[in-house]
């Protein structure tokens, strides 16, 4: 597993900010600019967000965030558990 990576998420910054406490199991979150520092078990997860232009599909416009994760002093198992829960919490259902 990588210690740093970036992915795109289909949400607004406001939605991401609303989801973050729950997605991190109410861990302590410190904000410095666009970077959230989250204390978990043995280390820190840094999550940085950057708004990208909307993704357009025909007449539909969807918001897009670039979300970068950096894991500091976190084991592979802790990283995997964090991401599994984060992804489950932030997953959007389809219809």
C-alpha positions as a Markdown table, in Angstrom:
| # | Residue | x | y | z |
|---|---|---|---|---|
| 1 | Unk | 0.0 | 0.0 | 0.0 |
| 2 | Unk | 1.2 | 3.5 | -0.8 |
| 3 | Unk | 1.8 | 6.1 | 1.8 |
| 4 | Unk | 0.7 | 8.9 | -0.5 |
| 5 | Unk | -1.8 | 9.1 | -3.3 |
| 6 | Unk | -4.4 | 11.4 | -4.9 |
| 7 | Unk | -7.9 | 10.6 | -6.1 |
| 8 | Unk | -10.9 | 12.5 | -7.4 |
| 9 | Unk | -14.2 | 12.7 | -5.5 |
| 10 | Unk | -17.5 | 13.8 | -7.0 |
| 11 | Unk | -18.5 | 16.2 | -4.3 |
| 12 | Unk | -18.3 | 19.9 | -3.3 |
| 13 | Unk | -15.8 | 21.1 | -0.7 |
| 14 | Unk | -18.8 | 21.8 | 1.7 |
| 15 | Unk | -20.0 | 18.2 | 1.3 |
| 16 | Unk | -16.5 | 16.9 | 2.0 |
| 17 | Unk | -16.2 | 19.1 | 5.1 |
| 18 | Unk | -19.5 | 17.8 | 6.4 |
| 19 | Unk | -18.5 | 14.2 | 5.8 |
| 20 | Unk | -15.0 | 14.4 | 7.3 |
| 21 | Unk | -15.8 | 14.0 | 11.0 |
| 22 | Unk | -17.9 | 10.9 | 10.4 |
| 23 | Unk | -15.5 | 9.5 | 7.8 |
| 24 | Unk | -12.6 | 9.7 | 10.3 |
| 25 | Unk | -14.7 | 8.3 | 13.2 |
| 26 | Unk | -14.7 | 11.7 | 15.0 |
| 27 | Unk | -10.9 | 11.8 | 15.3 |
| 28 | Unk | -9.2 | 15.1 | 16.1 |
| 29 | Unk | -8.9 | 17.2 | 12.9 |
| 30 | Unk | -6.7 | 20.2 | 12.7 |
| 31 | Unk | -7.1 | 22.4 | 9.6 |
| 32 | Unk | -4.2 | 24.3 | 8.1 |
| 33 | Unk | -5.2 | 26.0 | 4.8 |
| 34 | Unk | -6.5 | 23.2 | 2.5 |
| 35 | Unk | -4.9 | 20.4 | 4.5 |
| 36 | Unk | -6.6 | 18.5 | 7.3 |
| 37 | Unk | -4.4 | 16.7 | 9.8 |
| 38 | Unk | -6.1 | 13.8 | 11.5 |
| 39 | Unk | -4.6 | 12.0 | 14.5 |
| 40 | Unk | -5.4 | 8.3 | 14.3 |
| 41 | Unk | -3.9 | 5.6 | 16.6 |
| 42 | Unk | -0.2 | 5.7 | 15.9 |
| 43 | Unk | 0.2 | 8.5 | 13.4 |
| 44 | Unk | -1.3 | 11.2 | 11.3 |
| 45 | Unk | -3.3 | 11.3 | 8.1 |
| 46 | Unk | -3.0 | 14.5 | 6.1 |
| 47 | Unk | -5.8 | 15.1 | 3.6 |
| 48 | Unk | -5.5 | 18.0 | 1.2 |
| 49 | Unk | -8.4 | 19.1 | -1.1 |
| 50 | Unk | -8.4 | 21.2 | -4.2 |
| 51 | Unk | -11.5 | 22.1 | -6.2 |
| 52 | Unk | -11.3 | 21.1 | -9.9 |
| 53 | Unk | -13.5 | 22.2 | -12.7 |
| 54 | Unk | -16.9 | 20.5 | -12.9 |
| 55 | Unk | -17.2 | 17.2 | -14.9 |
| 56 | Unk | -19.8 | 17.6 | -17.6 |
| 57 | Unk | -21.8 | 14.8 | -19.1 |
| 58 | Unk | -24.3 | 16.1 | -21.7 |
| 59 | Unk | -26.3 | 18.7 | -19.8 |
| 60 | Unk | -25.3 | 17.5 | -16.3 |
| 61 | Unk | -22.5 | 19.2 | -14.4 |
| 62 | Unk | -20.9 | 17.4 | -11.4 |
| 63 | Unk | -18.5 | 18.9 | -8.9 |
| 64 | Unk | -15.0 | 17.4 | -8.6 |
| 65 | Unk | -12.5 | 17.6 | -5.8 |
| 66 | Unk | -8.9 | 16.4 | -6.0 |
| 67 | Unk | -8.2 | 14.7 | -2.6 |
| 68 | Unk | -4.6 | 13.9 | -1.6 |
| 69 | Unk | -3.9 | 11.5 | 1.2 |
| 70 | Unk | -0.6 | 11.3 | 3.1 |
| 71 | Unk | -0.1 | 8.7 | 5.8 |
| 72 | Unk | 2.6 | 9.4 | 8.4 |
| 73 | Unk | 3.8 | 6.7 | 10.9 |
| 74 | Unk | 0.8 | 4.5 | 10.1 |
| 75 | Unk | 1.0 | 0.8 | 9.5 |
| 76 | Unk | -0.3 | -0.8 | 6.3 |
| 77 | Unk | -3.1 | -2.4 | 8.4 |
| 78 | Unk | -4.1 | 0.9 | 10.0 |
| 79 | Unk | -4.0 | 2.6 | 6.6 |
| 80 | Unk | -6.2 | 0.0 | 5.0 |
| 81 | Unk | -8.7 | 0.1 | 7.9 |
| 82 | Unk | -8.8 | 3.9 | 7.7 |
| 83 | Unk | -9.4 | 3.9 | 3.9 |
| 84 | Unk | -12.0 | 1.1 | 4.0 |
| 85 | Unk | -14.1 | 3.1 | 6.5 |
| 86 | Unk | -13.5 | 6.4 | 4.8 |
| 87 | Unk | -14.6 | 5.0 | 1.5 |
| 88 | Unk | -17.6 | 3.3 | 2.9 |
| 89 | Unk | -18.7 | 6.5 | 4.7 |
| 90 | Unk | -18.2 | 8.8 | 1.7 |
| 91 | Unk | -19.7 | 6.5 | -0.9 |
| 92 | Unk | -22.8 | 7.8 | -2.6 |
| 93 | Unk | -25.6 | 5.5 | -3.5 |
| 94 | Unk | -26.9 | 5.3 | -7.0 |
| 95 | Unk | -30.5 | 4.9 | -8.2 |
